[in-house]
Amino acid sequence: MLRLLSLLLVLTISTQALAQKKKATVADPKKYAASITQEDLSKHLYIVAGAEMEGRETATEGQRKAAAYIENHFKSLGLKPGNNGSYQQYYPVYKDEIAGSSITVNGKSFDMNTDFSPLANWNNTASQYFSEAVFVGHGIVDKEINDYAGQNVTGKLVFILDGSPSGYKPSAQGFRSPASWYGKLQTARNKGAAAVVMVANGFPRKAPSEPTMHVELYKSELYPNSYFISEQVAKSILGDAFAQLKEAGKSKSLPAQIFRSNVKLVFEKKTTEVSSSNVLGYVEGSDKSDEWLIITAHYDHLGKRGDVIYYGADDDGSGTVGVLEIAEAFAKAKADGKGPRRNILFMTVSGEEKGLWGSEYYGDHPTVPLDKTTADLNIDMIGRVDTERKTGDTLNYVYVVGDDKLSSDLKPISEGVNKKYINMTLDYKFNDPKDPNRIYYRSDHYNFANKGVPIIFYYDGMLLSDYHKPTDTPDKIYYPLLTKRAQLVFYTAWEMANRDEKLKRDIPLNQE
């Protein structure tokens, strides 16, 4: 009889446990979504985007203070550390400081910042001596233009004019345009140039106030040492021909040609290693704890320029505090016995403004299996409105990017959750593959998508107004809209964390 009673007791407890797990999947999330409040978001944001954080530039004291604040919040919620017992995942950052640089043309010396400025983050310590310079017009290779035609510049000094000919329509816009300084430098590297001088305006210039940073100490291929030069230096290299070529180049592409001139380029820098970090904490799942959902935002910004602080309240203080509040909502559900079925990793990353450094490092050094990660929900700027958005309710929308990529499950979940709980306009303007802003490739979600993890990116479109300006401050955030957008991400995460199946990965990644 005792055996029978014991067996019945075990069966009863097991049934109750299964029922509890079943209950967690059907719990009403509205109570927990309601814990994401304007007051709490504002409280966090006035700290994260406050003067004490000094703009949170990667690998600075301000960024470290912000990381500590986020870590302490995760600890206070009872989140478990997301990196093998630690709440922070550190990665190396290298700072380059110019120790000295000079340009000498036919025996005449020119001064750094007065007559030229080196590209410190591209250049390596070297003294180079050239007896000639190859003039390649505007240095553009694109569609019908080839400014390098007829010249082999391998191992040579390349001379490039500023701008582009009138009427030229580049095949890409912005930074990736073949006519941008970056595009011209890429072309020169691909052509094998040993060094590049590019004519530029704005001399004399102020000396850089801060060292440049990068994360790649060892490279498979080096860029040519490159310098922006004043017209005075340009005249010394090309002689009287410079003025004629500059004028002719305004209206047409010019043929490449060689100019005899003795040019000495000297550059020396000092490199020191520092570090930055991602901050990670997670809520443990129940019956699907071998799978993960990740919610991300970047907490870094632009730091200070002299005494001027770039606060970064919207970019991306808004996303960061959204993650803090969403984490708190799930922690409360967990404490009530209604936690998620899957683990949820809450991660704020640094280095986004430098080139998606933190998320790229995580993608290469994941703390949880990427093949067991159902999705990444990334939040980057959700506290303001797009001043260029002229249609629809500007106080009841969010731009959604990526929900039609990688998984056919994403869009139905996203739209279904929104219709059920929030009912705001999901605007797909920036999801267009022809979007000239290339938003899909410009925030941390892309480093998850690039590894095959389905993503949804939430964004307010504030590209003008106070974007990347010191005036991006907490008082300009529209907190009711920030709250509503954060709740939308919470509801979407709730559905993804509790559904029976992990999201399908049935759409190939379109890599560019």
N, C-alpha and C positions, 0 to 999 in steps of 0.2 A: 504493500500500500504506500509506504514511504517513497519507494522508487517511482510509483505512478504519480504521486503528488509532486515529486521533484521534477519529473518529466513535464507535467502539466505547467508547473511554474516556469520552467525554462522556455516552453513553447509560448506562454503568455507574454513573458518579457521580450522574446524575439519578435512576436507579433506587434507588440507595442513599439519596439524600436523601428521596425519596418514602417509602421503607420506614421511614426514621427518623421521619418525620412520622406515618406509620401506626402505628409502634410507640408513639409518645407517647399515642395515643388509647386503647391497650389496656394500658398499663403498670399494674402493681399499685400502688395508692396506699397500701397498708398501711404500707410502710416509712416514708413521709413523714408519715402520720398519727401514727405512733409517736414522731415527733420533737416532738410537742405533749405536753409532760410537766408533771406536777404541780410539779416543781422549778422549771422555767422560768417557769411561770405565777405561782408564788409569788414568785419573784425579781422579776419585773416589777411585780407588784401591790404589794409592800411599798415599791416606789419610787413608782409612780404614785399610790397612795393613802397615801403617807407624809406626815409632818408638813411636809417641805420644800415640798411642792406646795400646802400651805395650803388644801386643799379645792377647788382648780382652778376657782374661780368665773370665769365668762366675763369677759374684758377685765380680768383682774388679773395680777399678776406670777406667781402660782401657776399659772394657766392657761398662761402663756407658757413657764414651766419645763417643764410637762407636754408642751407642743407640741414643744419642743426635744428632749426625751427620745425622743418618738415619731419625730420626723424623723431623729435620729441612728441609731435602730434601723433604720429603713427604708434609710438610706444604708449601714449596715453589712451589710445583706442584699444589696446591689446592686440594690435596686428603683430604677426610674427615677422622676424627679420627675413628679408627676401634674398639675401646673398650669403648662404652658408653660415648663418649665425650673426651676420652683420646687416645693418640697415643701409649701408652705403657700399657702392661698388666703385672703386677708384680706378682711374685710368691716367696714364702719363700725358702731360702737356709740356711742350718745349717752347721756351721764350728766347727770341732772338733780339739782341741789342747790337746796334751798329757801333763797332769799335773805331772805324775810320773808313773813309772812301774819298777817292779823287779821280778826276778826269784831266788828262793832259793831251792837248792836240798840237802837234808840230812845235812842241816845246812850251806852249802856253798852258798854264794851270788854271783850272776852274774850281770853284768852291761848292761843296755840298750844301744844298738848300738855297743857295744864292743862284747857282747856275744849273744845277742838276739835282735829282734825288734818286737814289737806288731803290729797287724793289726788294726790301730787306728779307721778306718771307720767301722770295724765290731764289735769291742769290746765295752763293757760297763763297767762302774766303778764297780770293784768287787775285793775282796780278796778271793782266792780259795785255799783250802788245800786238797791234795790228798795223800793217803798212797800207791797208786799203779798207774802204767801207763799200758794201754793196747797197746801193740805193734801190729800194723795192716799192717806190710810191707810197701808197697808204698801207701796204702790207696785207692786202686782202686777197684771199682765194675763195671764190664763191660763185657758183653758177657761171655766168659769162665773164667774170673778172678773174684774172690770174696775174697779180702784180709781180710774181716771181718768174714769169715765163722767160725762158732762155738763159737763166742764171742758176748755177749750182752754188748754194750758199753753205754747204757743209763745212763746218769748222771756221766760218767767216764771221766778221762783224756786219750786222744788218742794220741799215738806217731806214726808219719808217716815219712818214709824215703823220700829223695829227688828222683825225676825222676821216671823211670819205668824200668821193666826188658827188656833186649835186645830181639828183635823179637816181642815185643808187638805192635799190630796195633789197636789204639783206634777207637771207633765207630764214634767219632766226632773229629774235628780238632780245633786248636787254643784255645781260652779261654774256649770253651765248652767241651774240651777234658776231659774225666774222669781222665787223668793223669796230667792235669794242676793244679796249686795250687788252683785255683778257683773251679775246678771240685772236687778235694779232699776235700775241705772245705764244698762244697755242700753235698757230700756223708756223711761226718762226722755229719753234721747237721741233715740230714735225718735219720741217725742211732741213734740220740739222745745224742751225746757226749756233755759233759758239758764244756770241754776245749780241745784245740788241740795244740800240738807242732809239727812243721814240720822242719826237718833238711834242711838247706840251705847253700849255699856258700856265699862268699863275706863279711865275717866279718873280722875286724871291719867295720862298715858302718857309713856313715855320718848321722847326725840327720836330719830329714825332715825339709826343709826350710820353708814350707808352711803348714797351717792347711789342713786337709782333709775335703771335702765337701760332703753333701748328702741332699736329699730333703724329706726323710722319718724319721720324728722324732718319730712317733708312729708306731709300727709294730705289726702285728698279731703273728709273730714268730721271736724270736731272734736267731742270730747265736751264736755258742759257742765262748767264748773268745779264740783267736788264736794268736800264736806266731811263728815266724821263729826263729830257734835256731842254734847256731854253733855246730860243732862236739864236742867241749869241754863240752857244756851243755848236749849233747846227751850221751856222755860217762858217765857223772855223773848220768844220769837217768838209763841207761841200764847196766852200768858197763862194764866189759871186753867183754860181748856179743855183744856190738855195732859193733866193728870192724869185727867180724865174720858175723854178719847179713848184714852189709853193703856190704861186699864182695859177700856173697851168693846171695843177692838180685839183683846183676847186671845181673844175667842170668835167674832167675826164681822168681815166686811168692812164698812168704814165709807164713807159717801158723801163725795165730794170737796167741799171748800168753801174759800172765800177768807178769809184773816185779814189785817187791816190792821196793818202793822208796818213801820217803817223799818229796813231791814237793809243794812248795808254789808259787802261781802266783798272783801278785798284779798289777792292772791296774787302773789308775784314769785319767779321761779326763774332759775338760771344753768345754761346747757346747754353742755357741752364734748364734743368728739368724740374718741373713742379707737378702738380696733379689737380684733377677735378674729380667730381663724383656724380653718380646717379643715386637717388634715394629710393629704396624699395621696402615695402612691407606687404604682407598678404593676409587675407582671411581664408582659413582652411575650409575646403569643401567637405561635403558629407559622402554620399555614395559614388561620386565621380571625382574623387580627389586625386586621381592620376591625370586629370586634365586641367587646363588653365585658361582663364580669360585675363588679358592684360589691359589696364587702363592707364594712359600716359598723358603727360603734358611736360613742356620744358619750363624749368624755373629760372634759367639764366636770362640775362638781357645784356645791354650794351655797356653797363658800368658808368664810369665818369669820364668826362672830357674836361680836364682841369678841375675846377670846382663845380662844374655843372653836372648834376645827376640825371641820368636817363632812367626814369623810374620803372618803366615797363609794366604799368598796371594792367593794361589789356594784353600786352605782348610780353610774356604770357602769364602774368600774374593771375589773370582771370581763369585760365585753364588750370593753373596750379592749385588755386583755392577750390576750384571745382572738384579736383581729384581729392583734396582733403575732406571736403564735405561728402562726396560720394563714398569714400572709404568709411567715414563715420556712420553713414546710413546703413551700410552693409554690416559694420561691426555691431550696431544696435540690433539688427535682425539676427545676427549670430548669437548675441547674448540672450535673445528671446527664444532661442531654439528654432529659428526660422532662417538660418543661414543658407548660403548658396550650396548647390550640389557640387559645382566645380570650385576649385581654388580661384581666387581673384587676386592678382598681383597688381598693386597700385605703385606706379613708378613715375617719379619726376626726374627728368634727365637734364643734364647741363650740356653746354657746347652747341646747342641748336643754332644760335646766332653766328657761330664760327664756321658752320658747315655740317650740322647734324652729327657732331662728334660723339656725344654720349649715347645716342640710340644706335649709331653705327658700332660703337664698342660693344654695347649690349648684344647686338645682332651677331657679332663675332664671338662673344663670350657670354652666351645666355646662361642665366641661373636656373631656368626651368626649360624643359625640352620644347623646342619650337614646333616639333611635329605633334606635340600634345597641346599646343596652344590653339584654342578654337578661333580667337580673333584678338585684334588690338583695336581699342577705341581710343583715338587720339584727339586731344582737345588743345587747340592753339588759337587763342583769341575768341572769347565768347561774351565779352562784356560791353561791346559798343555796337554801333550800327554803321553800315556801309553808306557813306555820304553820297555815293554814286548810284545807289539803288533808288530808282524813281517810281517803281511800280509796287503795288501790293502794300500790305501793312508792314511798315519798317520797324515796328515794335513787336512783331510776332513772327519772326523767321529765323532760320539758321541755314547757312550754306553747308551742304552735305557733299563730301567728296569720297569717291572710292567704293561706294556701296554696290556698284555694278561690275566690280572687278574681283577676280579670284574665286568668289563663291556666289552661286546663284541664290543662296539662302539669305544673303545680307539685306538686299533691298526689301523683300517681303517682311522680314523681321523689323527693319527700321521703320518702314511706313506703317506697318500694322501696330507697332507699339505707339508711334506718334498719334495715330488716329484714335487709339483706345484711351490714352492717358493725357496727352498734351495738346494735340491738334494745332500745332503751329505750322507755318509754311516751310516745307523742306525745299530749299532752292538749290538747283543743280548747275547754276551758272559756271562755277569753277570746276565742275566735273567734266566739262567739254574737253575732249582731247586736243582741240584747237585753241584752247585758252592760252593767250599769249603770256599770262602770268605764271603758267606752269605750276600751279598751286599743288597739284598731286605729288610733285617731286620735291617740294620745298619745306616739308615739315617731317617730324620724326616717324610718322606712320610709314613713310616710304622704306625705311630700313627694316621694317617688319614685312611689308609687302614684297620686298626684294628677296626675302627668305621664304616666301610662299605663304605667309600668315595673312589671312583675310583681314581687311582693315575698314574702318569708317573714320573719317576725319570731320570734325565739327569746327566751324570757322565763321566769324562775323563779317569778313570782307573789308575791314577797316585798313585799306592800303594807303589811303590818303590821310587827310585830317592830321592826327597826331602820331601817325605811324613812324616809329624810330626817331621820335623827337623827345626832348625833355618834358614836353607837355602831356605825355601819356601818363596821367596821374589818377589815383583812386577816386578823386572827386568827380571825374568825368565818366565813370562807369554807370551804366543804367542797371541797377541792381535787380529790379523785377525781371528784366529779360535775362540777365545772367543766371538768376535762380531757375527760371523756366528751362533754359538750355541745359543747365547742370542736371535738373530733374529728368529731362529727356534722355541724357546719357545714362543716368541711373536706371531708368526703366528699361532701356535697351540692354544694359548690362545684366539686369535681373533676368530678362528673358533668355539671354545667351548663356548665362551661368546655370540656369535651371532646366533648360530644354533637354529632351531625352537624347538627342543626337548632337555630336560635335558638328560644327559647320562643314559642309562639303567644300572641297577645293577642286572645283570643276571648270574653272575659267583660266586659261594660260595668262601669265603675267606679261604685259606689254612693256618690255624694257627698252629704254631709249638711251 
